[in-house]
Amino acid sequence: MKKKIIIIISIVLLLFILIPKEENKDLRIRVIANSNNPYDQEIKYIVASEAIRILNKIKNDNIDLKERILSNIPDIKKQIEVTLKEKNYHDVSLDIYLGEEKFPTKTYNDKIIPGGVYETLVIKIGDAKGSNWWSLLYPEFFELSFEEINSNEVEYRSYIWDNIKKIFK
């Protein structure tokens, strides 16, 4: 009996070791505005759009995205600052780092994006006391596009109503 338990535990541990983790698929980005006033919120969306544009350029499935982000943080910051200056937003301070952040579970177009703690590229603007914007770095992993994720539409659903509809299908 002990031998069987040891064998089962060994197989399970071996599977955890051998099955590749898709770490890059869980990477997220969070941009936190200086405040909630319209001016700072506008800056937040410019920063988020520019960050996504830059990250799409450095994405490479053959190289660990986390490592690419870490090595490119100074360039990411510089490119965002240049874009802000081009749009006449001067003296905007940015703090950019890769860290672990907690996210709520979200639903977009009937697709569930699980909540939890994820490796995240965090961009804090100024005092970072405003609302945040976040997204997946690989929305296509969930068959989503950035446009769907950025939608301001809120979908209200009822667990009970959804189950009633299933019964009558």
Residue pairs with C-beta under 8 A, 6 or more apart in sequence:
22 141
23 64
23 66
23 119
24 64
24 65
24 66
24 137
24 138
25 138
25 141
26 118
26 119
27 65
27 66
27 69
27 118
27 119
27 120
27 121
27 136
27 137
27 138
28 101
28 103
28 118
28 119
28 120
28 121
28 134
28 135
28 136
28 137
29 48
29 51
29 52
29 55
29 120
29 121
29 122
29 123
29 134
29 135
29 136
29 137
30 101
30 120
30 121
30 122
30 123
30 132
30 133
30 134
31 44
31 47
31 48
31 51
31 123
31 125
31 132
31 133
31 134
32 44
32 122
32 123
32 124
32 125
32 128
32 130
32 131
32 132
33 40
33 41
33 43
33 44
33 125
33 126
33 128
33 129
33 130
33 131
33 132
33 133
34 40
34 43
34 44
34 92
34 125
34 126
34 127
34 128
34 129
34 130
35 126
35 127
35 129
35 130
36 130
36 131
37 130
40 125
40 126
40 130
41 130
41 131
43 84
43 89
43 92
43 125
44 125
44 130
44 131
44 133
45 133
46 83
46 84
46 87
46 89
47 80
47 84
47 94
47 123
47 125
48 123
48 133
48 135
50 79
50 80
50 83
50 84
51 76
51 80
51 121
51 123
52 135
52 146
54 72
54 75
54 76
54 79
54 80
55 69
55 76
55 121
55 137
58 65
58 68
58 69
58 72
59 65
59 68
59 137
60 68
65 137
66 98
66 119
69 76
69 98
69 121
70 98
73 96
73 97
73 98
76 96
77 94
77 96
80 94
80 123
81 92
81 94
84 90
84 92
92 125
92 126
93 125
93 126
94 123
94 124
94 125
95 122
95 123
95 124
95 128
96 121
96 122
96 123
96 124
97 121
97 122
98 119
98 120
98 121
98 122
99 119
99 120
99 122
100 117
100 118
100 119
100 120
101 117
101 118
101 120
101 122
102 115
102 116
102 117
103 115
103 116
103 117
103 118
103 120
103 134
104 115
105 112
105 113
105 114
105 115
106 112
106 113
106 115
107 113
107 155
107 157
108 142
108 144
108 148
108 149
108 151
109 144
109 148
109 155
111 142
111 143
111 144
113 136
113 142
113 144
120 134
121 137
135 146
135 149
135 150
136 142
136 144
136 149
139 145
139 146
139 148
139 149
